[in-house]
C-alpha cells in the first residue's frame, strides 16, 4: 500500500474526530480574532463536539466575492507570500493567499495524491495543465519536491511538442487534463505511435472522469489512470486523495467535510492566510465513512454536478452571466442570446434584429469576428457566433 503520511492518512477514526474538534476550536478563535466578517457572524458560538457544527454560520461564494480582494484574509499581507486569482461567484474574481506554512502543507497534501498514484522519488513528472487557467500546477510541483521526484520545468504549447517531450525527456508520470489526455490518444493514433515507445506508467487527471472515459484513456495510453478532485477556493490539489480502490478520501486532518442538503460544505482546519468556515462549494456530493480496503480512514466523497450553473469548455470554467458581460462590449448588447456548450467550444446564437441586419453581409461578418475575438481575449474560450431569427430548436 502506497501512503505518504501513514500516521495522518491511516489515523483511527476516534483520534481523527478528536483532532478535528481541537483544530476547529482553534480555528474559531483565529477567525473571531482576525476576520471581522467572521467575528460578527460567529458571535459567542462555541463548538464542544463535531455534532455542534450545525449551529455555526456558513461561508458562501457570494461572501467571498463581496470580500474581494483581501477581506477573507486572517493575516496581514506581509505574512502572505503567494497570491493567485481564481474564478468566484458568477465569474467574479477571487484572490487566494498562502503563507509559507500554507505552501508547505499544500506540498505535503499534494504528495499524498502522488504517492497514492504510485509516484516515487525515481519518477520523472511532466505537468501539462495549462498554467493560464489551472493554478494546481504549483501544488503538484510542491508535492513532487516533497517526494524528491523530478519535474520537467516547462510546458509544451503544441501536441507535437508534447509528444517530443514524452519521447526525449522520458517522463514516467503525466499530470494533465482530460482534454489533453484525449488529444494525446488521438494524436498517437493518427501518427501510429506505439504507446509502449514512451516510458509513461501513470497519468493523473486534473478532475474526475467517467469510468468509460478512464478506461478509454487507459487502453489508448497503456498506463494506469488516476483522478484528482479539488476546489480552487479550498485547495486543488490536496483536498482529497483518490486511492487505488478509486475512492476519493478527504484529507480530514486538514479539512472537515459535511454534506448539507446534498451540497459539499468544507472547513479548512489548518490554513493560515485564508481559512474558510463551512464553505458552501456549490457542488453536489454524497459522503460516507465506510471502511476502505486501502486503509485510509478519511471520509469518502462522491462529487457530482455543479449547483451554480458553472459551465466548462476546453477545461476553462465560465458562467452564462459572463457571456452577457462580453456581449455587452459589442453591438450585440441587450440582444437575446442562447448558448450550446460542447467539450471543445461554445455556440452562441444571437437574435438578429433590424438594428444588426444589413443588406451587405460584411458588417454582420465583422460583428461575428469581433464577438468571437472578445470571448477568446476576455474569457479564453473558443466560441462560434450564429445570428438567428428566434430561439433555436
C-alpha positions in Angstrom: 0.0 0.0 0.0 1.4 3.4 -1.1 0.9 6.0 1.6 2.9 9.2 2.1 1.9 10.1 5.7 0.8 6.9 7.4 0.0 8.5 10.7 -2.3 11.1 9.2 -3.9 9.1 6.4 -4.5 5.9 8.4 -5.4 7.7 11.7 -8.0 5.8 13.8 -11.5 7.4 13.5 -11.8 8.3 17.1 -8.4 10.0 17.1 -9.2 11.8 13.9 -12.5 13.1 15.3 -10.7 14.5 18.3 -8.0 16.2 16.2 -10.7 17.8 14.0 -12.6 19.1 17.1 -9.4 20.6 18.5 -8.4 22.2 15.2 -12.0 23.5 14.7 -11.9 25.2 18.2 -8.6 26.8 17.4 -9.9 27.9 14.0 -12.9 29.7 15.6 -10.6 31.6 17.9 -8.4 32.7 15.0 -11.4 33.7 12.9 -13.1 35.7 15.6 -9.8 37.5 16.4 -8.6 38.2 12.9 -11.6 38.3 10.4 -14.2 40.9 11.1 -16.9 39.3 8.9 -16.5 36.0 10.8 -16.4 37.7 14.2 -19.8 39.3 13.5 -21.3 36.0 12.2 -19.9 33.7 14.8 -20.6 35.8 17.8 -20.4 33.8 21.1 -21.0 30.4 19.3 -18.8 27.6 20.6 -18.3 24.0 19.5 -18.0 21.4 22.2 -18.4 18.5 19.7 -18.4 17.9 16.0 -22.2 17.5 16.2 -22.4 21.1 17.2 -21.0 22.3 13.8 -24.6 22.8 12.6 -25.1 25.9 14.7 -22.1 27.7 13.1 -22.7 30.1 10.1 -21.7 29.1 6.6 -19.4 31.0 4.2 -20.9 31.4 0.7 -19.3 32.1 -2.7 -21.2 35.4 -2.5 -19.4 36.2 0.8 -16.1 35.6 -0.8 -16.9 37.7 -3.9 -18.0 40.6 -1.7 -14.8 40.4 0.4 -12.6 40.8 -2.7 -9.7 41.2 -2.6 -8.4 40.6 1.0 -11.5 40.7 3.2 -11.3 37.0 4.0 -7.6 37.1 4.9 -6.8 36.2 8.6 -3.3 37.6 8.5 -1.7 40.9 7.3 -0.3 40.8 3.7 3.3 40.9 4.9 2.8 37.4 6.1 1.2 36.2 2.8 4.0 35.2 0.4 1.9 33.8 -2.5 -1.2 35.2 -4.2 -3.1 33.9 -7.1 -6.6 34.6 -8.6 -9.4 32.2 -9.3 -13.0 32.4 -10.5 -15.6 33.1 -7.9 -19.4 33.6 -7.9 -20.8 34.2 -11.4 -17.2 34.7 -12.7 -16.2 37.4 -10.3 -12.5 37.3 -9.3 -11.2 35.9 -6.1 -7.7 36.2 -4.5 -6.3 33.2 -2.8 -3.4 33.8 -0.4 -0.8 31.4 1.1 1.7 31.8 3.9 5.0 29.9 3.9 3.4 27.3 6.1 0.3 27.0 3.8 2.6 26.2 0.9 4.4 23.6 2.9 1.1 22.0 3.8 0.0 22.2 0.2 3.1 20.3 -0.9 2.5 17.5 1.7 -1.2 17.1 0.7 -0.4 17.0 -3.0 2.3 14.5 -2.3 -0.3 12.2 -0.7 -2.1 12.0 -4.1 1.2 11.5 -6.0 2.2 8.6 -3.7 -1.3 7.1 -3.9 -0.9 7.2 -7.7 2.3 5.2 -7.4 4.8 8.0 -7.9 8.2 7.7 -6.2 11.5 9.5 -6.0 12.6 7.6 -9.1 9.9 9.1 -11.3 10.1 12.0 -13.8 6.9 14.0 -13.8 5.5 16.1 -16.7 2.9 18.6 -15.5 0.8 19.7 -18.5 -2.2 21.6 -17.2 -2.3 24.9 -19.0 -0.9 27.4 -16.5 -3.2 30.1 -17.8 -6.3 28.6 -16.1 -5.2 25.9 -13.7 -3.1 27.0 -10.7 -2.9 23.5 -9.4 0.3 23.0 -11.3 2.1 24.7 -8.4 0.6 22.2 -5.9 1.9 19.3 -7.9 5.4 20.8 -8.2 5.4 21.3 -4.4 4.2 17.7 -3.9 6.9 16.4 -6.3 9.5 18.2 -4.2 8.3 16.5 -1.1 8.8 13.0 -2.5 12.0 14.2 -4.4 10.7 13.2 -7.8 12.0 15.1 -10.9 9.7 17.6 -12.6 10.0 18.8 -16.2 10.1 22.6 -15.8 8.4 23.6 -19.0 5.0 23.0 -20.6 4.6 22.3 -24.3 2.5 24.7 -26.4 1.6 22.1 -29.1 0.7 18.5 -29.1 3.7 17.7 -31.3 6.0 19.4 -28.8 4.4 17.3 -26.0 4.9 14.1 -28.0 8.6 15.0 -28.5 9.0 15.7 -24.8 7.4 12.3 -23.9 10.0 10.7 -26.2 13.0 12.8 -25.3 12.6 13.6 -21.5 11.2 10.1 -20.8 8.6 11.1 -18.1 7.1 8.2 -16.3 4.1 10.3 -14.9 2.0 12.7 -16.7 -0.3 15.1 -14.8 -2.7 16.6 -17.2 -6.3 17.5 -18.1 -8.8 15.0 -19.5 -9.0 17.1 -22.7 -5.2 16.9 -23.2 -5.1 13.2 -22.4 -7.8 12.6 -25.1 -5.8 14.7 -27.6 -2.7 12.7 -26.9 -4.6 9.5 -27.6 -5.9 10.9 -30.9 -2.5 12.3 -32.0 -0.8 9.0 -31.2 -3.4 7.0 -33.2 -3.2 9.4 -36.2 0.6 9.2 -36.2 0.6 5.5 -35.5 2.8 5.9 -32.4 3.1 2.9 -30.2 2.3 3.9 -26.6 5.0 1.4 -25.5 7.6 3.5 -27.2 7.2 6.0 -24.3 8.1 5.5 -20.7 4.8 6.5 -19.2 3.4 4.4 -16.4 0.8 6.8 -14.8 -1.5 9.5 -15.9 -3.0 11.7 -13.2 -6.0 13.7 -14.4 -6.9 17.1 -13.0 -10.5 16.2 -12.4 -12.8 13.2 -12.3 -14.0 11.5 -15.4 -16.4 8.7 -16.2 -15.4 5.1 -15.9 -15.8 4.7 -19.6 -13.5 7.6 -20.4 -10.9 6.4 -17.9 -10.9 3.0 -19.5 -10.5 4.6 -22.9 -7.5 6.6 -21.8 -6.0 3.5 -20.1 -6.4 1.5 -23.3 -5.1 4.3 -25.5 -2.0 5.2 -23.5 -1.4 1.8 -21.8 -1.0 3.4 -18.4 -2.6 3.5 -15.0 -5.1 6.4 -14.9 -5.9 8.2 -11.6 -8.0 11.3 -11.0 -7.9 14.3 -8.7 -10.8 16.2 -7.1 -10.2 19.6 -5.7 -11.8 23.0 -5.3 -9.6 26.0 -6.1 -11.0 28.2 -3.3 -10.3 25.4 -0.8 -7.3 23.6 -2.2 -6.6 21.9 -5.6 -4.9 19.5 -5.5 -4.8 18.4 -1.8 -8.4 18.3 -0.7 -8.7 14.6 -1.5 -6.7 11.5 -2.4 -8.0 9.0 -4.9 -6.9 5.7 -3.6 -6.2 2.5 -5.6 -9.8 1.5 -5.0 -11.0 4.5 -7.0 -12.5 6.4 -4.0 -11.9 10.0 -3.1 -10.8 10.2 0.6 -10.9 13.7 2.2 -7.7 14.7 4.0 -9.7 15.1 7.2 -6.8 16.1 9.3 -6.8 19.3 7.3 -10.4 19.6 6.1 -13.8 19.0 7.8 -16.3 17.9 5.2 -20.1 18.0 5.5 -22.9 17.3 3.1 -25.8 19.7 3.8 -28.9 19.2 1.6 -26.9 17.4 -0.9 -24.2 20.1 -1.2 -20.5 19.6 -0.2 -19.5 22.0 2.6 -15.8 22.3 3.6 -14.0 23.9 6.5 -10.2 24.4 6.3 -8.8 23.4 9.6 -5.2 24.4 9.2 -5.0 27.2 6.5 -3.4 30.3 7.9 -3.8 33.0 5.3 -7.4 32.5 4.2 -9.2 30.0 6.4 -12.8 29.1 5.4 -15.6 28.2 7.8 -18.2 25.8 6.4 -17.7 26.9 2.9 -20.6 26.1 0.6 -18.9 24.7 -2.5 -22.0 24.6 -4.7 -21.1 21.1 -5.7 -23.5 18.2 -5.3 -22.0 15.4 -3.2 -22.5 12.2 -1.3 -20.3 11.1 1.6 -19.7 8.0 3.7 -17.3 6.8 6.4 -17.3 3.2 5.4 -14.0 1.3 5.7 -11.9 1.1 2.6 -9.6 -1.7 1.5 -6.8 0.9 1.0 -6.7 1.5 4.8 -7.3 5.3 4.6 -9.8 6.5 7.2 -10.7 9.8 5.7 -14.3 10.3 4.6 -15.2 9.1 1.1 -17.0 11.6 -1.1 -18.7 11.1 -4.4 -18.7 14.6 -6.1 -21.5 15.3 -8.5 -22.6 18.2 -10.7 -22.2 21.9 -10.1 -25.2 23.5 -8.4 -24.4 27.1 -9.5 -24.6 26.8 -13.3 -20.9 26.9 -13.9 -20.0 25.6 -17.4 -16.8 24.3 -18.8 -15.3 24.2 -22.3 -11.8 23.1 -23.2 -11.1 22.8 -19.4 -11.9 26.6 -18.9 -14.7 27.3 -16.5 -17.2 30.1 -17.0 -20.7 31.3 -16.2 -23.5 32.3 -18.6 -23.6 35.7 -16.9 -20.1 36.2 -18.3 -21.4 35.7 -21.8 -23.8 38.6 -21.3 -20.9 40.7 -20.0 -18.8 40.1 -23.1 -21.7 40.7 -25.5 -22.3 44.0 -23.7 -19.0 45.2 -25.1 -20.2 44.7 -28.7 -23.1 45.9 -30.9 -25.0 42.8 -29.7 -25.5 44.4 -26.3 -29.0 43.9 -24.9 -29.9 41.3 -27.6 -31.4 38.0 -26.7 -29.0 35.1 -27.0 -28.9 31.3 -26.4 -25.9 29.0 -25.8 -25.0 25.5 -26.7 -21.9 24.1 -24.9 -19.8 21.2 -26.1 -16.5 19.8 -24.8 -14.4 22.0 -27.1 -16.5 25.1 -28.0 -19.5 27.3 -27.2 -22.0 28.1 -29.9 -23.8 31.4 -29.2 -27.0 32.2 -31.0 -27.7 35.9 -31.2 -31.1 37.1 -32.2 -30.9 39.0 -35.4 -32.8 42.3 -35.3 -33.2 45.2 -37.7 -30.6 47.0 -35.7 -28.0 44.4 -36.7 -29.4 43.5 -40.1 -27.8 44.8 -43.2 -28.2 44.1 -46.9 -24.4 43.9 -47.1 -23.2 40.9 -45.2 -19.7 42.1 -44.4 -20.8 44.3 -41.4 -22.5 41.2 -39.9 -19.4 39.1 -40.5 -17.3 41.8 -38.9 -19.5 41.7 -35.8 -19.3 38.0 -35.7 -15.5 38.1 -35.7 -15.5 40.9 -33.1 -17.6 38.8 -30.7 -15.6 35.7 -31.2 -12.4 37.6 -30.6 -13.8 39.2 -27.4 -14.6 35.9 -25.9 -11.2 34.5 -26.7 -9.4 37.5 -25.2 -11.6 38.1 -22.1 -12.6 34.5 -21.1 -10.1 32.4 -23.0 -12.8 30.2 -24.6 -13.4 29.5 -28.3 -16.9 30.4 -29.4 -18.9 30.2 -32.7 -21.4 33.0 -33.2 -24.5 32.5 -35.2 -27.2 35.0 -35.9 -30.8 33.6 -35.8 -34.3 35.0 -36.1 -35.5 33.3 -32.9 -34.7 30.7 -30.3 -33.1 27.7 -32.0 -34.9 24.3 -31.5 
